């Protein structure tokens, strides 16, 4: 049986790795072995951080809502609790958007929250 070297597939595989690591610094974009390790690490970071991004944005929204609520004289957890009791179903992303760009609408929500808690 003849010997098969598989050169076409190997070259394609290596070119794919070097294409993915284009723009990396030094040997990480030039040498296959180093580039492969860098590629594997970067892809794992990308997978992980697509999930971390969701946490980071939720954290940002909560911070913005908390600051805006404090300016109206109510804590974040009392504000959210009041909205739940009042039956207002609005997510934190939109609340943060109101807090930053539409303070009047946010102030109305704070009034609704305070009234439902008293």
C-alpha positions in Angstrom: 0.0 0.0 0.0 1.4 3.4 -0.9 2.4 5.9 1.8 0.1 8.9 2.1 1.5 12.2 3.6 -1.8 14.2 3.8 0.1 17.3 2.9 -2.9 19.2 1.4 -5.1 18.8 4.5 -2.1 19.6 6.8 -1.3 22.8 4.9 -4.9 23.9 5.0 -5.2 23.3 8.7 -2.0 25.3 9.4 -3.0 28.1 7.1 -6.4 28.3 8.9 -4.6 28.6 12.3 -2.2 31.3 11.0 -5.1 33.2 9.5 -6.9 33.2 12.8 -3.8 34.5 14.6 -3.1 37.2 12.1 -2.4 40.4 14.1 -1.1 38.6 17.1 2.3 39.8 18.4 5.6 38.1 17.5 5.8 34.4 17.1 2.1 34.0 18.0 1.3 35.0 14.5 4.2 33.4 12.6 5.1 30.0 14.1 2.5 27.3 13.8 3.0 25.6 17.2 3.0 28.9 19.2 0.1 30.3 17.0 -2.0 27.2 17.6 -1.6 27.6 21.4 -2.5 31.3 21.2 -5.5 30.5 19.0 -6.8 27.8 21.4 -6.4 30.2 24.3 -8.0 33.1 22.5 -11.0 31.0 21.4 -11.5 29.8 25.0 -11.4 33.4 26.2 -13.9 34.5 23.5 -16.3 31.7 24.5 -16.0 32.6 28.2 -16.3 36.3 27.8 -19.4 36.1 25.7 -21.0 35.0 28.9 -19.1 37.4 31.1 -20.3 40.3 28.9 -23.9 39.6 30.0 -22.9 39.8 33.7 -20.9 43.0 33.2 -23.8 44.7 31.4 -26.3 43.7 34.1 -23.9 45.0 36.7 -23.6 48.3 34.9 -27.4 48.6 34.6 -27.9 47.9 38.3 -25.3 50.6 39.2 -26.9 53.2 37.0 -30.4 52.4 38.4 -29.0 52.5 41.9 -27.4 55.9 41.5 -30.5 57.4 39.9 -32.8 55.9 42.6 -30.5 57.3 45.4 -30.9 60.7 43.8 -34.6 60.3 44.3 -34.2 59.3 47.9 -34.8 55.5 47.6 -32.4 52.6 47.7 -32.1 50.2 44.7 -33.6 47.2 46.4 -36.6 49.2 47.7 -37.1 50.6 44.3 -37.1 47.2 42.6 -39.3 45.7 45.3 -41.8 48.6 44.9 -42.0 48.0 41.2 -42.6 44.3 41.7 -45.4 45.0 44.2 -46.9 47.6 41.9 -46.9 45.0 39.1 -44.6 47.0 36.8 -42.7 44.5 34.6 -39.8 46.4 33.1 -36.3 45.0 32.8 -33.1 46.5 34.2 -31.7 47.4 30.8 -34.7 49.7 30.0 -34.7 51.1 33.6 -31.0 52.1 33.2 -31.9 53.6 29.8 -34.6 55.7 31.5 -32.3 56.7 34.4 -29.7 58.0 32.0 -31.7 59.4 29.0 -35.2 60.1 30.3 -35.1 61.2 34.0 -38.8 62.3 34.0 -40.0 58.8 33.1 -37.6 57.4 35.7 -38.9 59.8 38.4 -42.5 58.6 37.6 -41.4 55.0 38.1 -39.9 56.0 41.4 -43.2 57.6 42.5 -45.0 54.4 41.5 -42.6 52.3 43.5 -42.8 54.5 46.6 -46.6 54.6 46.5 -46.9 50.8 46.2 -44.6 50.3 49.2 -46.5 52.6 51.5 
